């Protein structure tokens, strides 16, 4: 099943307690972010206004007593996209999202080969499928 648009929002809204994301890629090619990434690389900061829709949703979930979080596995040096995403994360954390970074630069990656996913209420997994360049499919 492909979750997109309103179906994706309903999946999040239906969570009772928590949603957690595993991110494993150094680059995600998301059409909605292309302009933000370009401006970031040109030296513009990532503003909270740019992240407002996700910020508001996370803040609402947290206000309702639900948790949202993610773990991103990285190796250094960070890609340009990860540098952008870490700036974006500042606002996610301000909204109440729990974000953890697992740096495996100088250690074995015990999650090597694990596919990106969202986990809802520790009972439902939604796999995220990407091309090798980070384009979601």
MIGUVO-92976 format. One record per residue (C-alpha): residue number from 1; z, y, x. Coordinates in pm, whole numbers, plus 50000, padded with zeros to 5 digits. Layout:
NUM  Z  Y  X
...
***
This chain:
1  50000  50000  50000
2  49912  50346  50128
3  50179  50605  50065
4  50052  50961  50060
5  50116  51287  49879
6  50337  51251  49575
7  50389  50876  49629
8  50532  50952  49973
9  50760  51224  49833
10  50881  50991  49556
11  50964  50725  49817
12  51186  50974  50000
13  51339  51113  49685
14  51426  50760  49566
15  51644  50687  49869
16  52006  50644  49774
17  52179  50682  50112
18  51952  50725  50411
19  51607  50737  50565
20  51553  50663  50934
21  51234  50691  51139
22  51134  50520  51462
23  50876  50716  51661
24  50718  50552  51964
25  50409  50756  52046
26  50366  51046  52290
27  50115  51213  52056
28  50072  51228  51679
29  49750  51380  51550
30  49848  51527  51216
31  49591  51760  51056
32  49865  51978  50904
33  50009  52042  51253
34  49689  52117  51446
35  49716  52495  51413
36  50091  52493  51493
37  50034  52282  51805
38  49751  52509  51922
39  49966  52820  51874
40  50261  52655  52053
41  50037  52571  52349
42  49922  52935  52348
43  50287  53038  52393
44  50399  53109  52036
45  50737  52971  51928
46  50768  52716  51650
47  50940  52914  51376
48  51159  52780  51103
49  50911  52916  50851
50  50652  52678  50998
51  50885  52386  50928
52  51017  52516  50597
53  50893  52243  50359
54  51056  51961  50562
55  51359  52180  50638
56  51419  52239  50267
57  51378  51872  50177
58  51615  51752  50451
59  51869  52019  50362
60  51852  51907  49998
61  51900  51540  50086
62  52197  51623  50307
63  52350  51846  50038
64  52327  51545  49802
65  52518  51331  50054
66  52215  51144  50189
67  52123  51112  50557
68  51791  51158  50731
69  51736  51076  51096
70  51501  50951  51360
71  51486  50803  51706
72  51195  50897  51930
73  51126  50682  52235
74  50984  50888  52522
75  50880  50863  52884
76  50850  51158  53119
77  50666  51371  53184
78  50658  51477  52820
79  50318  51522  52659
80  50223  51865  52528
81  50267  51725  52179
82  50623  51606  52254
83  50714  51946  52394
84  50588  52094  52064
85  50770  51831  51858
86  51100  51892  52039
87  51074  52259  51941
88  51006  52150  51583
89  51310  51920  51599
90  51540  52220  51657
91  51480  52323  51298
92  51511  51967  51165
93  51856  51942  51328
94  51955  52278  51176
95  51862  52136  50834
96  52087  51835  50894
97  51854  51568  51031
98  52009  51343  51297
99  51762  51318  51586
100  51805  51094  51887
101  51582  51071  52193
102  51563  50744  52386
103  51421  50822  52732
104  51291  50500  52886
105  51129  50662  53190
106  51336  50468  53444
107  51444  50167  53240
108  51290  49887  53036
109  51192  49981  52682
110  51363  49720  52468
111  51154  49836  52170
112  50817  49809  52347
113  50552  49692  52102
114  50756  49782  51792
115  50549  49971  51538
116  50653  50312  51406
117  50829  50295  51070
118  51052  50463  50817
119  51349  50262  50689
120  51500  50354  50352
121  51853  50248  50257
122  51846  49970  50517
123  51641  49766  50274
124  51287  49901  50262
125  51056  49942  50561
126  50739  50149  50550
127  50520  50078  50852
128  50329  50368  51002
129  49983  50280  51135
130  49815  50485  51410
131  49504  50472  51626
132  49565  50466  52001
133  49517  50848  52013
134  49797  50906  51757
135  49576  50955  51451
136  49742  50812  51142
137  49536  50553  50956
***
